Amino acid sequence: MLVRGHFLYLYPDTLWLYYLIFIMENWYSNYEKDVVHQLEGIKRRDLRFFRIEELLRMAELADKFASSCRECRSFCHQMEKDKESVGKAIREPGPERRELDRIQSQMSDHMRKSHGFYPPFYFTYLHSFIWTALLGALAYVTSLFFPNSDLWNFIAPAFAAGVIIGQVTGSRKDRRIRDSKKNL
């Protein structure tokens, strides 16, 4: 009950903070317990395919940052609301599965952009794509200067070099992320 002079009466925007501190004190442990209980009997392959371990890690991080990040609080609330449908989302396709995928992708983007947590091998894939596209474009432009030669003589080595350079540079950055424990 709110009375005049009470902290929440004076600052109604802090209701979320009050809710998180006093009501959701053990939110992640309860959430994890409920989700794991629903997933009993589901194949390990399906759990990997639907990235359930990543979902639980993101939930733990959202709980950790919820006191200072409004979006993380929103994700905690969304996940709490949808936690009963996680098992159904994995067992059968439908709106629950789309909702689970939407929450996972939004949380992954938020954790990457706002908190600096990255999926495994994120930079390896990103650098490989960038270097392959860059060297492929360079090879195409170079092949225009030699009209009598075959285009594939330029593109194939550029593709291979782009993948190799991207793997090396990306894996270095991923190793730094892994060492700083910023992987999802």
Backbone bond lengths (Angstrom), bond angles and torsions (degrees), N, CA, C in turn:
res aa  C-N    CA-C-N  psi(-1)  N-CA   C-N-CA  omega(-1)  CA-C   N-CA-C  phi
1 M - - - 1.452 - - 1.523 109.19 -
2 L 1.314 114.86 128.23 1.453 119.68 -177.40 1.522 110.09 -90.32
3 V 1.293 116.19 130.76 1.466 121.44 178.23 1.516 107.73 -122.51
4 R 1.335 114.37 160.66 1.455 118.94 179.78 1.531 108.68 -62.77
5 G 1.332 113.99 134.49 1.455 119.26 -179.37 1.525 112.70 93.40
6 H 1.323 117.28 -11.91 1.464 120.14 177.86 1.522 108.67 -72.40
7 F 1.310 116.38 146.07 1.462 122.08 -176.64 1.527 111.40 -54.53
8 L 1.329 118.08 -45.70 1.457 121.09 -177.30 1.522 112.01 -71.37
9 Y 1.322 117.83 -27.16 1.447 120.23 176.28 1.529 109.70 -69.43
10 L 1.322 116.21 -37.97 1.455 120.03 -179.18 1.529 112.03 -75.65
11 Y 1.333 116.51 -33.78 1.459 121.43 -176.60 1.528 109.96 -127.60
12 P 1.336 118.58 79.86 1.466 119.45 -176.73 1.526 113.71 -66.84
13 D 1.334 118.42 -19.48 1.469 120.12 178.51 1.524 112.08 -70.00
14 T 1.311 118.00 -14.69 1.463 120.93 -178.53 1.524 111.71 -89.93
15 L 1.319 117.83 8.79 1.459 120.20 179.99 1.519 110.99 -59.56
16 W 1.337 117.81 -37.11 1.467 120.74 178.04 1.518 111.06 -61.53
17 L 1.338 116.15 -42.68 1.454 119.96 -179.70 1.532 110.38 -63.35
18 Y 1.326 115.55 -43.12 1.462 120.06 176.60 1.525 110.31 -60.21
19 Y 1.320 116.36 -44.96 1.467 121.92 179.49 1.526 110.73 -60.07
20 L 1.334 116.01 -44.51 1.465 119.38 -178.31 1.522 112.59 -68.74
21 I 1.315 116.93 -40.09 1.455 119.32 -175.42 1.519 111.65 -72.90
22 F 1.312 118.00 -45.35 1.454 119.66 -171.77 1.524 114.06 -96.99
23 I 1.306 118.36 -32.95 1.458 120.32 -175.36 1.517 111.72 -96.88
24 M 1.318 117.02 -41.86 1.463 120.49 -175.62 1.520 111.57 -99.77
25 E 1.323 117.27 34.58 1.455 121.04 -176.55 1.521 112.40 -56.06
26 N 1.317 118.21 -41.47 1.457 122.26 179.94 1.522 110.14 -113.41
27 W 1.309 117.29 43.42 1.456 120.22 -173.58 1.511 112.05 -61.54
28 Y 1.331 118.09 -50.06 1.461 119.54 -174.10 1.520 111.68 -64.66
29 S 1.311 118.00 -43.22 1.468 118.77 -178.60 1.520 111.19 -63.00
30 N 1.324 117.77 -39.12 1.472 120.54 176.63 1.525 111.15 -68.33
31 Y 1.318 116.30 -40.73 1.466 120.65 179.32 1.521 110.48 -62.63
32 E 1.320 116.31 -47.36 1.466 120.55 -179.14 1.531 110.53 -62.04
33 K 1.313 116.14 -42.82 1.463 120.15 -179.66 1.528 110.81 -61.72
34 D 1.319 117.30 -43.62 1.471 120.79 -179.61 1.534 111.55 -66.74
35 V 1.327 117.41 -42.30 1.461 121.05 -178.73 1.524 110.69 -68.02
36 V 1.315 117.24 -45.30 1.463 120.85 -179.93 1.526 110.37 -62.71
37 H 1.318 116.89 -37.35 1.472 120.53 177.80 1.533 110.92 -63.46
38 Q 1.322 117.50 -39.02 1.466 121.23 178.58 1.526 112.39 -68.26
39 L 1.318 116.48 -27.50 1.460 120.52 -172.95 1.525 113.37 -91.49
40 E 1.303 117.60 6.15 1.464 120.01 177.79 1.528 109.31 -64.67
41 G 1.320 115.71 133.01 1.453 120.79 178.78 1.517 114.69 90.46
42 I 1.318 118.00 -3.28 1.461 121.08 178.41 1.524 107.93 -89.85
43 K 1.325 116.30 140.87 1.463 121.26 -177.71 1.524 111.28 -61.46
44 R 1.311 114.67 143.97 1.462 121.15 179.41 1.530 111.03 -61.01
45 R 1.316 116.52 -35.14 1.464 121.61 178.95 1.536 110.51 -61.83
46 D 1.332 116.91 -41.61 1.464 120.45 178.51 1.529 111.06 -66.24
47 L 1.326 116.33 -38.20 1.462 119.56 178.76 1.535 111.05 -64.36
48 R 1.316 116.73 -38.18 1.463 120.26 176.88 1.526 110.99 -69.25
49 F 1.342 116.11 -40.97 1.463 120.10 -178.52 1.527 111.27 -62.74
50 F 1.323 116.82 -40.58 1.464 120.31 -178.85 1.528 112.75 -89.76
51 R 1.330 117.39 7.89 1.464 124.29 173.52 1.535 112.54 54.48
52 I 1.318 115.73 48.69 1.462 120.16 -178.13 1.527 111.03 -69.17
53 E 1.343 117.80 -38.18 1.461 119.29 178.03 1.521 110.59 -62.11
54 E 1.329 116.29 -39.14 1.464 120.12 177.86 1.525 110.37 -66.41
55 L 1.334 116.76 -38.57 1.470 120.58 177.30 1.521 110.48 -60.66
56 L 1.324 117.60 -44.08 1.460 120.82 -179.73 1.531 111.39 -67.87
57 R 1.321 117.96 -37.50 1.472 119.94 176.39 1.523 110.65 -65.12
58 M 1.344 116.29 -40.82 1.470 119.04 178.50 1.525 110.64 -67.06
59 A 1.329 117.41 -35.42 1.463 120.20 177.19 1.522 110.28 -64.48
60 E 1.329 116.32 -40.40 1.462 120.00 178.17 1.526 110.89 -64.09
61 L 1.331 116.46 -42.11 1.465 119.94 178.22 1.521 111.48 -67.36
62 A 1.327 117.11 -39.32 1.472 120.36 178.17 1.517 109.97 -62.75
63 D 1.337 117.02 -39.87 1.463 120.79 177.25 1.522 110.69 -64.72
64 K 1.326 116.19 -38.44 1.466 121.03 -179.84 1.533 111.64 -65.68
65 F 1.340 116.64 -40.85 1.459 120.82 -176.94 1.529 113.54 -93.22
66 A 1.317 118.26 -0.42 1.465 121.20 -173.91 1.526 112.95 -62.03
67 S 1.309 117.60 -29.48 1.461 119.14 -177.97 1.529 112.07 -71.20
68 S 1.342 117.37 -22.41 1.461 119.13 -177.21 1.531 113.79 -118.24
69 C 1.328 117.81 -7.93 1.461 120.55 -175.31 1.533 109.91 -124.70
70 R 1.300 115.35 121.51 1.463 120.29 -177.57 1.531 112.42 -66.38
71 E 1.340 117.19 -38.82 1.468 119.82 179.03 1.518 111.51 -66.28
72 C 1.322 117.21 -37.65 1.466 119.95 177.17 1.528 110.94 -64.45
73 R 1.316 117.06 -38.56 1.474 120.07 174.93 1.519 110.23 -61.19
74 S 1.336 115.65 -41.70 1.462 120.25 179.16 1.526 110.68 -63.62
75 F 1.337 117.14 -41.89 1.462 120.26 177.72 1.528 111.35 -63.85
76 C 1.322 116.81 -40.22 1.472 119.90 177.65 1.526 110.08 -60.05
77 H 1.304 115.57 -44.02 1.470 119.81 179.86 1.528 110.92 -64.61
78 Q 1.340 116.89 -44.03 1.471 121.36 178.54 1.515 111.47 -61.80
79 M 1.324 116.14 -44.44 1.460 120.21 -178.33 1.521 111.22 -68.22
80 E 1.307 116.82 -35.86 1.465 120.00 177.14 1.528 110.20 -64.74
81 K 1.321 115.55 -39.15 1.461 120.55 179.52 1.528 111.88 -67.27
82 D 1.349 116.63 -36.21 1.464 121.45 -175.24 1.522 114.44 -100.37
83 K 1.325 118.43 8.63 1.463 119.10 -174.14 1.521 113.26 -67.95
84 E 1.310 118.23 -24.72 1.468 121.25 -179.48 1.529 111.95 -74.19
85 S 1.323 117.40 -17.03 1.461 120.03 -176.61 1.526 113.85 -102.09
86 V 1.331 118.83 5.41 1.465 120.93 -178.23 1.523 110.62 -65.44
87 G 1.317 117.17 -45.67 1.461 120.43 179.45 1.514 112.34 -61.76
88 K 1.325 115.87 -42.58 1.467 120.02 178.96 1.525 110.96 -66.52
89 A 1.338 117.20 -34.61 1.460 120.95 -179.99 1.528 111.20 -63.89
90 I 1.302 116.86 -33.98 1.466 119.46 -179.16 1.520 111.13 -81.95
91 R 1.307 117.12 -35.22 1.468 120.25 -176.49 1.526 112.90 -73.46
92 E 1.324 117.76 -36.06 1.468 120.15 -175.41 1.525 111.02 -143.52
93 P 1.335 116.85 142.10 1.467 119.82 179.04 1.525 110.92 -69.74
94 G 1.310 115.03 155.60 1.454 119.79 178.50 1.517 110.76 154.55
95 P 1.322 116.35 -163.45 1.466 119.80 -176.44 1.538 113.01 -65.44
96 E 1.335 117.01 -29.70 1.464 119.27 178.53 1.523 110.97 -64.57
97 R 1.320 116.60 -40.18 1.464 120.59 -179.91 1.525 110.43 -67.40
98 R 1.327 117.04 -40.44 1.465 119.86 177.95 1.533 110.53 -64.38
99 E 1.319 116.32 -39.60 1.464 120.74 179.30 1.531 110.83 -65.81
100 L 1.327 116.80 -42.33 1.463 120.94 177.77 1.529 110.43 -61.84
101 D 1.316 117.18 -44.10 1.463 121.17 179.45 1.524 110.98 -65.48
102 R 1.316 117.16 -38.62 1.469 121.40 178.84 1.525 110.71 -63.97
103 I 1.321 116.97 -45.48 1.463 120.59 179.95 1.521 110.18 -63.93
104 Q 1.344 116.67 -42.99 1.462 119.84 -179.64 1.525 111.24 -61.90
105 S 1.313 117.41 -44.78 1.468 119.10 -177.83 1.531 110.94 -68.92
106 Q 1.328 118.00 -39.07 1.455 120.09 178.05 1.528 111.56 -65.63
107 M 1.331 116.20 -41.85 1.466 119.24 179.07 1.520 111.08 -66.54
108 S 1.332 116.96 -39.77 1.462 120.51 179.18 1.532 110.32 -62.64
109 D 1.323 117.38 -44.81 1.468 121.00 177.28 1.524 111.27 -61.47
110 H 1.336 116.36 -44.00 1.467 120.31 -179.11 1.527 110.91 -64.99
111 M 1.327 116.68 -45.09 1.471 119.94 -179.41 1.528 110.74 -64.02
112 R 1.314 116.46 -34.92 1.465 120.47 179.96 1.525 110.54 -71.95
113 K 1.323 116.91 -48.20 1.461 120.21 -174.00 1.528 113.10 -77.95
114 S 1.318 117.61 -41.19 1.461 120.23 -173.42 1.526 114.50 -92.37
115 H 1.322 117.32 -34.28 1.461 119.71 -172.82 1.526 113.91 -115.82
116 G 1.336 117.97 -5.80 1.452 121.13 175.30 1.516 115.46 78.36
117 F 1.322 118.43 22.30 1.463 122.43 176.18 1.526 108.29 -97.44
118 Y 1.326 116.06 133.27 1.459 120.86 -174.05 1.523 110.83 -122.04
119 P 1.342 116.86 148.84 1.474 119.67 173.22 1.526 109.93 -65.14
120 P 1.334 117.25 156.57 1.461 119.22 177.58 1.536 110.72 -59.19
121 F 1.305 116.79 140.37 1.467 125.22 177.29 1.529 113.32 61.94
122 Y 1.314 118.58 23.13 1.461 122.56 -178.92 1.529 110.76 -60.41
123 F 1.318 116.66 -50.36 1.459 119.76 -176.21 1.524 111.89 -74.69
124 T 1.325 117.86 -27.96 1.458 119.96 176.01 1.525 109.93 -62.32
125 Y 1.319 116.61 -46.85 1.462 120.37 178.84 1.529 111.32 -66.79
126 L 1.321 116.40 -43.60 1.460 120.87 -177.88 1.529 111.40 -63.91
127 H 1.315 117.46 -48.27 1.461 120.55 -179.27 1.522 111.33 -66.56
128 S 1.328 117.27 -37.67 1.468 119.61 178.31 1.527 110.51 -61.97
129 F 1.319 116.93 -43.06 1.466 120.26 178.77 1.527 110.90 -63.75
130 I 1.325 116.54 -47.42 1.465 120.69 -176.30 1.524 110.86 -63.68
131 W 1.340 117.25 -47.68 1.456 120.11 -178.94 1.522 111.59 -66.31
132 T 1.330 117.88 -38.62 1.464 120.28 179.06 1.529 110.66 -65.20
133 A 1.335 116.80 -44.82 1.468 119.72 178.87 1.525 110.99 -65.05
134 L 1.322 117.14 -41.72 1.462 121.06 -178.56 1.529 111.30 -65.34
135 L 1.319 116.99 -49.01 1.465 119.45 -179.48 1.534 111.72 -70.56
136 G 1.331 117.39 -30.69 1.469 119.96 175.19 1.513 111.43 -64.98
137 A 1.333 116.87 -42.82 1.465 120.48 177.90 1.527 110.83 -65.89
138 L 1.330 116.03 -40.44 1.457 120.29 177.76 1.534 110.77 -63.96
139 A 1.316 117.38 -40.48 1.469 121.60 178.38 1.527 110.77 -65.02
140 Y 1.325 116.88 -38.66 1.467 119.90 178.79 1.526 110.70 -64.84
141 V 1.321 115.42 -45.19 1.469 118.91 179.50 1.530 109.99 -63.73
142 T 1.323 117.62 -40.34 1.467 121.46 178.20 1.524 111.02 -63.79
143 S 1.332 116.81 -38.80 1.471 119.69 -179.59 1.525 112.09 -66.10
144 L 1.332 117.67 -23.12 1.462 120.30 177.19 1.529 111.85 -67.63
145 F 1.336 116.87 -26.14 1.460 120.77 178.64 1.529 112.23 -77.87
146 F 1.331 116.22 -15.78 1.472 121.26 179.39 1.535 108.64 -122.13
147 P 1.331 117.48 80.98 1.467 120.34 -173.46 1.534 114.18 -68.04
148 N 1.305 119.18 -22.72 1.464 120.92 -177.76 1.525 113.13 -83.26
149 S 1.312 118.44 -12.71 1.469 120.39 -177.91 1.531 109.97 -95.15
150 D 1.311 114.59 160.75 1.461 121.68 -177.84 1.536 109.84 -77.19
151 L 1.307 117.07 139.71 1.464 122.65 -179.87 1.531 111.54 -60.33
152 W 1.329 117.16 -37.95 1.470 121.09 -176.40 1.522 111.96 -66.69
153 N 1.306 118.38 -22.05 1.465 120.24 176.09 1.528 111.47 -65.90
154 F 1.319 117.17 -22.25 1.458 121.49 177.81 1.528 111.87 -97.60
155 I 1.331 116.04 -40.65 1.467 120.95 -173.91 1.527 112.14 -70.51
156 A 1.322 118.04 -44.50 1.471 120.60 -175.57 1.535 112.59 -60.39
157 P 1.322 120.18 -49.31 1.476 118.32 177.37 1.532 112.76 -64.85
158 A 1.334 116.26 -35.23 1.464 119.54 178.80 1.527 110.79 -65.29
159 F 1.322 116.38 -39.63 1.462 120.60 178.10 1.528 109.87 -62.61
160 A 1.318 116.61 -48.37 1.467 120.51 -179.38 1.527 111.04 -62.57
161 A 1.312 116.96 -44.95 1.465 120.40 -179.99 1.530 111.25 -64.51
162 G 1.328 117.06 -38.95 1.463 120.68 178.59 1.515 112.26 -62.91
163 V 1.326 116.43 -42.84 1.464 119.83 179.09 1.524 110.37 -65.55
164 I 1.318 117.31 -44.08 1.473 120.56 -178.15 1.526 111.19 -65.80
165 I 1.323 117.16 -47.18 1.469 120.00 179.28 1.526 110.28 -62.41
166 G 1.313 117.38 -42.30 1.459 121.11 178.28 1.518 112.76 -63.13
167 Q 1.323 117.07 -40.29 1.465 120.56 177.94 1.531 110.65 -63.33
168 V 1.321 116.91 -42.52 1.467 120.26 -177.79 1.530 110.64 -68.49
169 T 1.321 117.49 -50.96 1.470 119.67 -177.12 1.523 111.78 -68.88
170 G 1.322 116.75 -39.17 1.463 120.08 179.50 1.517 112.84 -68.42
171 S 1.332 116.66 -38.89 1.466 118.35 -179.43 1.525 111.22 -68.22
172 R 1.321 117.60 -31.49 1.471 119.64 174.93 1.525 110.95 -62.35
173 K 1.308 115.45 -46.65 1.471 119.57 -179.86 1.534 110.44 -66.56
174 D 1.331 117.45 -40.92 1.467 120.50 177.20 1.525 111.42 -62.46
175 R 1.327 117.46 -36.47 1.462 120.72 178.49 1.527 110.06 -64.85
176 R 1.344 117.23 -40.20 1.468 120.32 176.84 1.525 111.02 -63.32
177 I 1.331 116.30 -40.79 1.473 120.64 178.29 1.525 109.55 -64.58
178 R 1.326 117.17 -43.73 1.469 121.44 179.83 1.528 111.01 -64.07
179 D 1.323 117.04 -41.04 1.464 120.91 179.75 1.520 112.23 -65.26
180 S 1.322 116.54 -32.63 1.469 120.08 178.77 1.533 111.81 -86.84
181 K 1.336 116.54 5.12 1.477 123.23 177.37 1.524 112.42 58.37
182 K 1.336 115.72 43.69 1.451 121.82 179.20 1.525 111.56 -111.01
183 N 1.345 117.25 23.32 1.475 121.30 177.09 1.513 109.86 -86.85
184 L 1.323 115.15 146.52 1.465 119.62 174.26 1.508 109.83 -78.16
